Amino acid sequence: MKTPRLLIAAVAVAVLALGVAACGDDDVAETTTTAAAATTTTAATGAATTTTAGVTTTAGSGSEDYVTEVTVTADKTLFDVAEITAKAGVELTVTFVNIDAEADAPHNIHFRMGSENFFTVPAEATSEEDLVFTPSTAGTFTFFCDTHPDVMLGTFIVIP
């Protein structure tokens, strides 16, 4: 009999906490959490950060959404992400995961922005590597696998 009472009490506390957070002061950061995503909005800057399924997206007041962290997985000579939007001058962390155990060659991820090149080392499955860099030039570029550049590629957008 104690378990249902504890559950009801826990739900009541959670509902009360959400109500207090929703009525908060404009100078206080607001955090909303659901099973699918966690969002933090900072009232002072208007920037919102959302983390969903391994992708951290940031949106500033009046700007496009961009990622600061993203996981890209290679499987069957395909990337699971087709487009990544980053912001010039803001550090980007790309976690590259290769799960393609049937490939005829190793995989990597390579970002080319004019004369700037950032890439992981080609590796066999199962492998994981973090690539951390700061794009400096705004524009639309590509990311690709060096061993399969015609089929493993995506669009890399860098906003000003």
N, C-alpha and C positions, 0 to 999 in steps of 0.2 A: 504493500500500500504506500510506502514511502516514495517509491520510484515515480509514480504519476505526479505526486505533489512536488517533487524536485524538478521534474520536467516542466510543469506549469510555472513554477517559480523562475526557472531559467528563461523560459520564453517571455515572461512578464518583464524580467530585468532587461532582456535584449530589446524588447519593444520600447521600453522606457529610455534606454540608452540611445536608440535611433531617434526618438522624438526629441531628446535633449540636443543631439548633434544637429538635427535639422533646424533647430531654433537658435543655433549658435550665433555668436558675434561675427561681424563682417571681417574683423582682423584675425580671426582664428582659422586655421586650416580645417577643411571639411574632408572627411574620409567616408566613402561608401564602399562596402564590401558585399559582393554576391558570390555565388559559387563559381561563376564564369569569369569574373573580372574584379580587380580591385582598383578603385579610382581615388586619387588624392588631388584636391583642388586647393591652391594657395590663393587666398583672397587678395593678398598684397600685390601679386604679380599677375594674377589671372591665368597662370599656367596650370594645366591639368596633366597629370601623369596617369596613364592607364596601363595595367599589366594584365594581359590575357594570353594564356597558352604560350608562354615563353617570349612574348613580344611586349616590350615596354614602349608605349607611344606617348609623346608629349605634344601638347597643343598650347601655343601661346595665344594671347589676345590678338585676334585679327590675322593669325597666321595659319598655314596648313598644318596638318598633323605630320609628325615625323617620329622616327624611332630612335632610341638611344641604345637599345638592346634588342637583338633578334636572334633566333635560332633558325638555321637553315639546314635541312636534312637532305642528304643525297641517297636515293634508292632507285634502282633500275634505270640508271643514267638519266635521272630527272631530279631537279630541285623541288622541294615542297613549297617554296615561296617564289612567286613570279615577279614581284615588285617590292622594292624597299625604298622608302623615302627618308632621307636624313637631312640634317641642317648643317650648312657650311659653318665651320668653326666650333661645332659641338661634337664631342667624342662619341664614337659609335663602337659598340661591342657586338661582334658577330660570332656566335658560337656555331661552328661548322661541325656537323655530325655526319659521318659516312656509315650507313648501315647496309650498303649494297654489296653483299657477300658474293653475288653472282657476276660482278663486273669483270670485263676483260682487261681493265686497267684501273689504277688507283684514281681517286677523285680529290679535288680541292675546290676552293672558291677563290676567285680572283676579281678584284674591283679595279677597273681602269678608268681614270678620269684625266684624259689628256696625257700629260707627262707623269702624273701620279699613279702608282701601282701599289696595291696592297693585296696580299694573298697568303693563303696557308700553303703548307708543303703537301704535295699529293701523297695520299696514304691509302692503304688497303683498309677494308672494313674489318672489324668495327673500330672506328677511331673518332676522336673528338678533339677539336682545337679551337681556342679563342683567338680571334683576330680583333685587335683594338687599334683604331686609327681615327684621325680627325680629318674629314674631307674639307678642303679649303676653297674649292671652286664650285659655284652653283652651276647646275645644268642637268641634262639627262644623259646618262651613261649606261654601261652594261656591267653586269657581273656574270661570270661564266666559270666553267671547269676547264682547266688547261688541257686535259686529255680528251675532252668531249665538247669543244667550244660551239659546235653547230647545234647540239641538242640540249646541252645543259647550260642554259643562259636565262637571264632575267634583266629587268630594267631597274637601274639605280638612279633615283632622282635626288638631287641635292638642291634644297631650297636656300635662298639667301638668308 
